[in-house]
Amino acid sequence: MIFKGSAWRFGDDIDTDAIIPARYLNTSDPGELKKHCMEDADPQFPTKVKPGDIIVAGKNFGCGSSREHAPISIKAVGVSCVIASSFARIFFRNSFNMGLPIFESDEASRAIGQGDLVEVDASTGLIRDLTTGGEFTARPIPAFMQELIADGGLIEHIRKRGSI
Amino acid sequence: MGMNIAEKILAAHTKTPEFRPGDIIKVSVDVALANDITAPIAIQAFGSSGLTRLPDPDRVVFVLDHFTPNKDIASANQCKLVRDFARQQGISRFFDGGEAGVEHALLPEKGLVVPGDLVIGADSHTCTYGALGAFATGVGSTDLAAAMMTGQAWMKVPQTMKFVFDGELRPWVGGKDLILYLIGKIGVDGALYRVMEMEGPGIDALEVSDRLSMSNMAIEAGAKAGIMAPDEKTEAYVKPRATRPYTLYASDPDAVYESTTIFDCADIEPQVAFPHLPENSRGISEVGEVAIDQVVIGSCTNGRIEDLRVASRIMKGNRVAKGLRCLILPATPLVFRQAVSEGLIGVFLDAGAIVGPPTCGPCLGGHMGILAKGEKGLATTNRNFVGRMGDTGSEVYLSGPAVAAASAVTGRISAPQEVLP
């Protein structure tokens, strides 16, 4: 699968309160959550982001609360995938469990500029900055987690295979 | 090759105990926990799986503690969804209304988590139970739904970092100060994907409540778990409460650690974490003049009876500073009851504090103590991210209960000795 979209840059340690503030957690409706995605980090984001766009962040993206509302809001607002130099561990597993593609690459995280057109080949982990011509490779995804993505998330994985 | 506590617990819960760090294993789960924010998504995911009955309702614990007492209509609806599901599925460990308390204070108090357990919770502070010698980690709602369906979870076997607290604790220093100091040294991703194992004379000297507040904040260094070896204090705490048999694990002398870091408790004074990350911790003598608008004492980090006793010692006979709001939320109904019978609540009310019901509310900016733009709050909670307790233009400082109580009296962030020399 190929993802292609404009990059939205964010810094280090973007926590899940910044991704989806707790004041909106009185619902888990994706249609509501997407209106506030990343709003405390960039109030313009929920209205200006376009389907397919890509979040590019620094280290420890998604730290803090375990709320799955965070990856749900990112998916619902139309972001195709997230690239970061590293992910906090609960956000990392949540993303695979519910089918939000994420890619770890320190080089890509440093090099890609705000608004650059970026293409990611999910099968090879190749990240290309089409604006600058830069090419980067994401850290390989463990086999089990590739299975989760192929099956469409953890629940579908269990339905298909009868167990985790 | 020797094993550490985390590896022993994982090995006891998997059919593939010959693992190495980095391997992905399937583990059986003793307790699967969720709250009123995270359970609704897990229940929806469970519903989408095609299953209609929980195979093992006794494994599941739901606590309605975040936006309760219901803060608005939408929150009331979320609680109702969880309540209806719990009734329909016959979940006996369902805590609601006057039986509910802040989950990570409630579960140890009720003996629902015991040493040697493998616990997952759809709440990042599930790592609290590491202080009892359990492997406990925060996950998402989908992981929880999977555990509700299968009794299992997937785990990447983590490396373990050892932290030793040597020497004697200084006056007014508690578990919260040690963990804020540690996070200040290694940063908010300093233990990312790793287990933190904490030990040494500094840990031995702490009561179980202080140890729980340390393991509680392991996630604030990015850790998967924050584990301590159970000792006689742990067993004295667990034995009268345990609802199941427990296993006490200790690390082997030749266990493997990714790193070992030794801290000298002589270097650790009461700590304060400055906005907007828990890693911005400083000793109280380096804080300077910081006037505050609100103090919150409570939460899964520091809302236990021992924390309220510390706060009461400092606030007794004193008044909350004019213009400052001091909220004290005992973390569970039992803590509240104890605080009443020990006279602590009287001390707080005499001082002009607001005493509220057990709830996570203010910690995550949910309700009951929201900060306005430009306001500064000091809280005994665990996170001080931008907008965590209210407006994105507010600021949150973190401390233990002693500094929080002293600061409520003076109106600015203060050492306990300033109020109680």
Interface residues (C-beta under 8 A of the other chain):
Chain A: D13 D15 D17 A18 P21 A22 R23 L25 N26 T27 S28 D40 K59 N60 C63 G64 S65 S66 R67 E68 H69 P71 I72 S86 A88 R89 I90 R93 N94 N97 M98 P142 F144 M145 G153 L154 I155 I158 R159 S163 I164
Chain B: I24 K26 I37 T38 P40 I41 Q44 A45 S48 S49 G50 H66 F67 K71 D72 A74 S75 Q78 G121 A122 D123 S124 T126 G138 V139 G140 S141 T142 D143 A145 A146 M149 T150 Q152 A153 W154 K156 V188 D189 L192 Y193 I219 G222 K224 L277 L364 G365 G366 R383 F385 V386 G387 R388 T392
